[in-house]
Amino acid sequence: MLENLQSRKIKVGVLDFGDGRSFLKENLAPVNREFRQKLIKYLEEEGFEVVCGDEVIWQNEIAVRSGKKMAACAVDVVLFNFSVWAWPQYARVAAQFCPQPIVMFSNVNPQYPGLVGMLANSGSLDQAGIRFLKSFGDIAEPKVRSRLRSQIVAIAGAHRLRGLTYCLVGGRSLGIDTTVVDPAQWAKQFGIDVDHVDQFELVRRAEEELENGERVSPALDFLKSRIKKIHWTEPQATFRLTEELLRKQLAMYYAMIDLMEEFKYDFCGIKGQRELTEHYATADVAEAFLNDPYGPEGSAKPPIVCATEADCDAALTMQIFKHLSNTPVLFADVRHYHKDLGVWDLCNSGEHATYFAGRSFDPEVNLPRTEFRPQGFYFPAGGASVYHIAAPGPVTLARLTRHDGQYRMTALLADFVDFGERNHEIAAISQDNWPHAFAKFQCSIESFINAFHCNHIHGVYGNVLAELETVCWVLGIDWNALGQA
């Protein structure tokens, strides 16, 4: 089930480069072997799958053969390793067969000019217009390891967009132009295909699940026993949350899962407003659990990026974040700034993954901190909103937007904060039934307002700012990091 969405290790190719003089080959072999083994040990400790070249590259023929091996093995990133002096032509010859940009690395070894070799080889690549990143230092040092890992993860994250299929359920919601994309641009720039599905198909499959399926009732029972509170209402209530409506919302989750499985979609967006939210039920429960690392029945699954309001650039931003972090990704509106508290309220109608309630992959941690509250006057069809307050911790926030067709990534660091017993009081100032993340931005209000041209924002726990910047460089996206010197 969902095999195409299961995470797999980043596959790193390692090619060693050496001196082209045959009489030096035997004497240099132990040096190349020592530093290659140190590098491979580090890469495997980081959880990467390593594919090595067959031998040190010291002739053009070996460079060609080694480069073709990297292509045949479908590596995500190729690392050119320099332990000794290496003739610069070899990197250029091998690189033409490898996924680019290349990562070049030289360890500290003053007795042999590996650094000289890397710098000389980078000149050859640069002249040929082959893009690369470089790292230098002792692989035993944490800063060196961190920098190299950042480069590998970012390049792999960018490359792994190619070949994905985005399932766009519905179309533009509420006239929000920043949610709509040109499929041809996505195909050209990112290698992503966009497949349109009508919202009726989601409803049709949901109704079929309700009539003939066997998944909704066990999921409902599981949630009843785990969710902190479900705020049921009477069927005639103005703002309704009934068992019938929650069953529809759960059925839409399984309908979307079936669509993803049948057509091997990789990520998705659901329009919701206005058809579902006014005439069927909101998709918030479905969207939250799609983004979660488990389903509403508690079974583990890969997080599936799903953007509400069929926000395509949101989904793309979230997919990039997912490739960098392997965690669920936040989708929120920039709702309000609490001047007295110095925090922004990031709040959306209910599609925040419940993961954020406890920052855990375990539903037994997150769901007891989550409530289902009735939708309000925006959504007359009714249903549950997935209410919780995001767990505290450092985060990276970002959003892709476009200026005259050119993509731009605006990003910043922040901290989600917890006000304890005041959380619900503060949440109710803007919206008492939607999920909230209270964020202290590491940039000024003015710089954010002037630079951020979208109502939706996304993010993950931790600092992946460097990786995001590298992804943008790989993909030809303009970069704007707020609050960074």
C-alpha positions in Angstrom: 0.0 0.0 0.0 1.3 3.4 -1.0 4.6 1.8 -2.0 5.6 4.8 -4.2 5.4 7.0 -1.1 7.6 4.9 1.2 10.7 6.8 2.1 14.0 5.4 0.8 17.5 6.1 1.6 19.3 8.8 -0.3 21.6 7.1 -2.7 25.1 8.7 -2.8 27.6 7.9 -5.5 31.3 8.2 -4.5 34.0 8.6 -7.2 37.7 8.9 -6.3 40.0 10.9 -8.5 43.7 10.4 -8.8 47.0 11.1 -10.6 47.2 10.0 -14.2 50.8 8.8 -14.0 50.8 5.0 -13.8 54.0 4.8 -11.8 52.3 6.6 -8.9 49.2 4.4 -8.8 50.6 1.7 -6.5 52.1 4.1 -3.9 48.9 6.3 -3.8 46.5 3.4 -3.5 46.7 3.1 0.4 46.1 6.9 0.7 43.1 6.8 -1.5 41.7 3.8 0.2 42.2 5.2 3.7 40.3 8.5 3.0 37.7 6.8 0.9 36.9 4.4 3.8 36.6 7.3 6.2 34.2 9.1 3.9 32.1 6.0 3.3 31.9 5.2 7.0 30.6 8.7 7.6 28.0 8.5 4.8 26.7 5.2 6.0 26.5 6.4 9.6 24.3 9.3 8.3 21.9 6.7 6.8 22.9 7.2 3.2 23.1 4.3 0.7 26.6 4.4 -0.9 27.5 3.4 -4.4 31.2 3.5 -5.1 33.1 3.6 -8.4 35.0 0.4 -9.3 38.4 2.1 -8.9 40.3 5.4 -8.6 39.8 7.4 -11.7 43.2 8.0 -13.3 42.4 7.6 -17.0 39.6 9.0 -19.2 38.2 5.6 -19.9 37.8 5.0 -16.2 36.1 8.4 -15.8 33.6 7.5 -18.6 32.9 4.0 -17.1 32.5 5.4 -13.6 30.2 8.2 -14.6 28.0 5.8 -16.6 27.8 3.5 -13.5 26.5 6.4 -11.4 23.8 7.0 -14.0 22.9 3.3 -14.3 22.6 3.1 -10.5 20.2 6.1 -10.4 22.1 7.8 -7.6 20.5 10.9 -6.1 23.8 12.7 -5.7 27.4 12.1 -6.8 30.3 13.0 -4.5 33.7 13.5 -6.2 36.4 12.6 -3.6 39.9 14.0 -3.7 42.5 12.5 -1.4 45.5 13.2 -3.6 46.4 15.3 -6.5 44.1 14.5 -9.4 44.3 15.5 -13.1 41.5 18.0 -13.7 40.3 16.5 -16.9 38.9 13.4 -15.2 36.2 15.3 -13.2 34.9 17.0 -16.3 34.8 13.7 -18.3 33.0 11.8 -15.5 30.6 14.6 -14.6 28.8 14.6 -18.0 27.2 11.3 -17.0 26.3 12.2 -13.4 23.3 14.0 -11.9 24.3 17.6 -11.3 25.2 19.6 -9.3 28.2 17.6 -8.2 29.4 17.6 -4.6 33.2 17.9 -4.4 35.0 16.9 -1.2 38.6 16.9 0.0 39.7 15.7 3.4 42.6 17.3 5.4 45.8 15.6 4.3 48.7 18.0 4.1 51.2 15.3 2.9 49.2 14.8 -0.3 47.7 17.7 -2.3 44.1 16.5 -2.4 42.8 20.1 -1.8 44.9 21.3 -4.7 43.3 18.5 -6.8 39.8 19.5 -5.8 40.4 23.2 -6.6 42.0 22.4 -10.0 39.1 20.0 -10.9 36.5 22.6 -9.8 38.1 24.9 -12.4 37.6 22.3 -15.1 34.0 21.9 -14.2 33.4 25.6 -14.0 34.8 26.2 -17.4 32.5 23.5 -18.8 29.5 25.0 -17.1 29.0 22.0 -14.8 27.6 23.1 -11.5 29.1 21.9 -8.2 29.4 22.6 -4.5 32.6 22.1 -2.5 33.5 21.0 1.0 36.8 20.8 2.7 37.9 19.6 6.1 38.4 16.7 8.5 35.4 14.4 8.1 35.6 13.6 11.8 34.7 17.2 12.7 30.9 17.9 13.3 30.9 21.1 11.3 32.4 19.4 8.3 30.0 16.5 8.6 27.0 18.9 8.9 28.0 20.9 5.9 28.5 17.9 3.7 25.2 16.3 4.8 23.4 19.6 4.2 24.7 19.7 0.6 23.8 16.0 -0.1 20.3 16.2 1.4 19.5 19.4 -0.5 20.6 18.3 -3.9 18.9 14.9 -3.4 15.7 16.8 -2.3 15.7 18.9 -5.5 16.4 15.9 -7.7 13.6 13.8 -6.2 11.0 16.3 -7.4 11.6 15.1 -10.9 9.1 12.4 -11.9 6.6 13.2 -9.2 2.9 13.5 -10.0 0.7 16.1 -8.2 -3.0 15.3 -7.9 -5.0 18.6 -8.1 -8.5 17.9 -6.8 -10.6 20.8 -7.9 -9.2 24.2 -9.0 -8.7 27.7 -7.8 -10.4 28.3 -4.5 -11.9 31.7 -3.5 -10.1 33.5 -6.3 -6.6 33.0 -4.7 -4.3 33.4 -7.7 -1.2 32.3 -5.8 -2.6 28.8 -5.6 -2.8 28.2 -9.4 0.2 27.1 -11.5 1.1 26.5 -15.1 1.6 22.7 -15.5 4.0 23.3 -18.3 6.3 25.4 -16.1 6.2 22.7 -13.4 7.1 20.0 -16.0 10.0 22.1 -17.4 11.5 23.5 -14.2 10.8 20.7 -11.7 9.9 17.6 -13.8 6.5 17.3 -12.0 3.3 16.4 -13.8 0.0 17.9 -12.7 -3.1 15.6 -13.0 -6.5 17.2 -12.4 -9.3 15.3 -10.6 -12.8 16.8 -10.1 -14.0 17.1 -6.5 -17.0 15.0 -7.5 -14.7 12.0 -7.8 -13.7 12.5 -4.2 -17.4 12.6 -3.1 -18.3 9.6 -5.3 -15.6 7.5 -3.8 -16.4 8.7 -0.3 -20.1 7.7 -0.8 -19.0 4.3 -2.1 -16.8 3.8 1.0 -19.7 4.8 3.3 -22.0 2.4 1.6 -19.8 -0.6 0.9 -16.5 0.0 2.7 -15.3 -1.3 6.1 -12.8 1.4 7.1 -14.8 4.3 8.4 -16.3 2.6 11.5 -13.0 1.3 12.9 -11.4 4.7 12.3 -14.3 6.5 14.1 -14.0 4.1 17.0 -10.3 4.6 17.3 -10.7 8.4 17.2 -13.5 8.4 19.8 -11.2 6.5 22.2 -8.1 8.7 21.6 -9.1 12.3 20.7 -9.2 14.5 23.8 -12.7 15.6 23.0 -15.2 15.5 20.1 -17.6 18.4 20.4 -20.7 16.8 19.0 -23.7 18.9 18.2 -27.4 18.4 17.4 -28.2 17.8 13.7 -30.2 21.0 13.6 -27.4 23.1 15.1 -26.2 26.2 13.2 -22.6 25.0 13.3 -22.8 21.2 13.1 -20.6 18.3 14.0 -22.5 15.1 13.9 -21.4 11.5 13.5 -22.8 11.5 10.0 -20.6 14.4 9.0 -17.5 13.0 10.6 -18.1 9.7 8.8 -18.2 11.7 5.5 -14.9 13.4 6.4 -13.3 10.1 7.2 -14.6 8.6 4.0 -13.0 11.4 2.0 -9.7 10.5 3.6 -10.0 6.9 2.4 -11.2 8.1 -1.0 -8.1 10.2 -1.3 -5.9 7.3 -0.2 -7.5 5.1 -2.8 -6.9 7.8 -5.5 -3.2 8.1 -4.5 -2.8 4.3 -4.5 -4.6 3.7 -7.8 -2.9 6.4 -9.8 0.4 6.4 -7.9 0.1 10.1 -7.1 2.9 11.5 -4.9 1.3 14.6 -3.4 -2.0 16.4 -3.6 -4.2 19.4 -3.0 -7.9 19.6 -2.3 -10.0 22.7 -3.3 -12.6 22.3 -0.6 -14.1 25.7 -0.8 -16.7 26.2 -1.9 -18.4 23.0 -3.1 -17.3 20.6 -0.3 -17.5 23.2 2.5 -21.0 24.4 1.5 -22.7 21.3 0.2 -21.0 18.1 1.5 -18.5 18.4 4.4 -15.2 20.0 5.0 -12.1 18.1 4.0 -10.1 19.2 7.0 -10.0 15.8 8.8 -9.0 14.1 5.5 -6.2 16.7 4.9 -4.9 16.5 8.4 -4.5 12.7 8.4 -3.1 12.7 4.9 -0.3 14.9 6.1 0.1 12.8 9.3 2.5 9.8 9.6 -0.6 7.6 10.4 -4.2 7.3 9.4 -7.3 8.0 11.5 -7.3 4.3 12.4 -3.8 4.7 13.9 -1.9 2.7 11.3 1.5 4.0 10.4 1.9 5.3 6.8 4.1 7.8 5.0 3.1 11.5 5.5 1.4 12.6 2.3 1.7 16.2 1.4 -1.9 17.6 1.0 -2.6 21.3 0.6 -6.0 22.7 1.3 -7.6 25.2 -1.1 -5.8 23.2 -3.8 -2.8 25.5 -3.3 -0.3 24.1 -5.7 2.6 26.2 -4.7 1.9 25.4 -1.1 2.0 21.7 -2.0 5.3 22.2 -3.8 6.8 24.1 -0.9 5.6 21.4 1.4 7.0 18.6 -0.8 10.5 20.2 -0.7 10.3 20.5 3.1 9.3 16.9 3.3 12.3 15.8 1.2 14.6 17.7 3.6 13.1 16.7 6.9 11.1 13.4 6.3 8.4 14.8 8.7 4.9 16.2 8.2 4.8 19.8 7.0 2.8 22.7 8.3 0.1 24.5 6.2 -1.2 27.7 7.8 -2.6 31.1 7.2 -0.6 34.1 8.5 -3.7 35.0 10.6 -2.7 37.6 13.2 0.2 39.3 15.0 -0.2 39.6 18.8 1.8 42.7 19.5 1.5 42.3 23.2 3.0 38.8 23.0 5.4 39.3 20.1 4.0 36.2 18.3 2.3 35.5 15.0 -0.7 33.3 15.0 -0.4 30.8 12.2 -3.9 29.3 11.8 -5.8 27.5 9.1 -9.2 25.8 8.9 -8.1 22.5 10.3 -5.7 20.8 8.0 -2.7 21.0 10.4 -1.4 17.4 10.8 -2.1 16.2 14.3 1.7 15.5 14.4 2.2 19.1 15.4 0.1 18.7 18.5 2.8 16.7 20.2 5.7 16.7 17.6 5.5 12.9 17.6 5.1 10.1 15.0 2.9 8.4 17.6 -0.8 9.0 17.5 -1.0 8.1 21.2 1.0 11.2 21.9 -0.7 13.6 19.5 -4.4 12.7 19.6 -5.0 13.2 23.3 -3.9 16.8 22.7 -6.3 17.2 19.8 -10.0 18.1 19.7 -12.6 17.9 17.0 -14.6 21.1 17.1 -17.5 22.1 14.9 -16.8 24.2 11.8 -18.1 27.8 11.9 -19.9 30.2 9.7 -17.4 30.0 6.8 -18.4 26.4 6.2 -22.2 25.8 6.3 -21.9 22.1 5.3 -20.3 21.5 8.7 -18.0 18.8 10.0 -15.0 18.7 12.3 -12.1 21.1 12.5 -8.9 19.4 13.9 -8.1 21.8 16.8 -4.8 21.8 18.6 -1.9 24.0 19.5 1.4 23.3 17.9 4.1 21.9 20.2 7.0 24.3 21.0 10.3 24.2 19.2 12.6 25.9 16.6 11.1 25.8 13.1 12.0 26.9 9.5 9.1 28.6 7.7 9.0 29.3 4.0 6.8 29.8 0.9 7.3 29.6 -2.8 5.7 32.5 -4.8 6.2 33.8 -8.3 7.1 37.3 -9.7 6.3 37.6 -13.3 6.7 33.8 -13.8 10.0 33.5 -11.8 9.8 31.5 -8.6 11.0 33.0 -5.4 11.5 31.3 -2.0 10.9 33.5 1.0 12.1 31.8 4.2 12.8 32.6 7.8 13.7 31.0 11.1 11.2 31.1 14.0 10.2 29.4 17.2 6.8 27.9 18.1 6.0 28.9 21.6 3.6 27.5 24.3 1.6 29.7 26.6 0.4 26.9 28.7 -3.0 27.5 30.2 -3.4 30.6 28.1 -3.1 28.8 24.8 -6.9 28.4 24.3 -7.6 31.9 25.4 -5.1 33.3 22.9 -6.3 31.0 20.1 -9.9 32.2 20.7 -8.9 35.8 19.9 -8.9 34.9 16.2 -10.5 31.4 15.9 -11.5 29.1 18.7 -12.1 26.0 16.5 -9.1 25.9 14.2 -5.5 24.7 14.9 -2.9 27.3 15.9 0.9 27.6 15.9 2.2 30.6 17.9 5.4 31.7 16.3 8.1 34.1 17.2 9.7 35.2 13.9 13.5 35.9 13.7 12.8 38.9 11.6 11.0 42.2 12.0 7.3 42.7 11.3 8.0 45.2 8.6 10.5 43.0 6.7 8.1 40.1 6.8 5.1 42.1 5.6 7.0 43.8 2.8 8.6 40.6 1.5 6.0 37.9 2.0 3.4 38.0 -0.8 1.1 35.2 0.2 -1.5 34.3 2.8 -0.2 30.7 3.3 3.0 29.7 5.0 4.6 26.3 5.6 7.3 24.8 7.7 9.0 22.1 9.7 10.7 21.7 13.1 14.4 22.4 13.0 16.7 24.6 11.0 16.9 23.6 7.3 17.5 27.1 6.0 20.9 26.1 4.4 19.3 23.1 2.7 16.4 25.2 1.4 18.8 27.7 0.0 20.8 25.0 -1.8 17.5 23.5 -3.2 16.7 26.9 -4.6 20.1 27.2 -6.2 19.8 23.8 -7.8 16.3 24.6 -9.2 16.9 28.1 -10.3 14.6 29.7 -7.7 15.3 33.2 -6.3 16.2 33.1 -2.6 15.2 35.6 0.1 16.0 34.7 3.7 14.5 37.2 6.2 16.3 38.2 9.3 19.6 36.7 8.2 22.8 38.9 8.2 
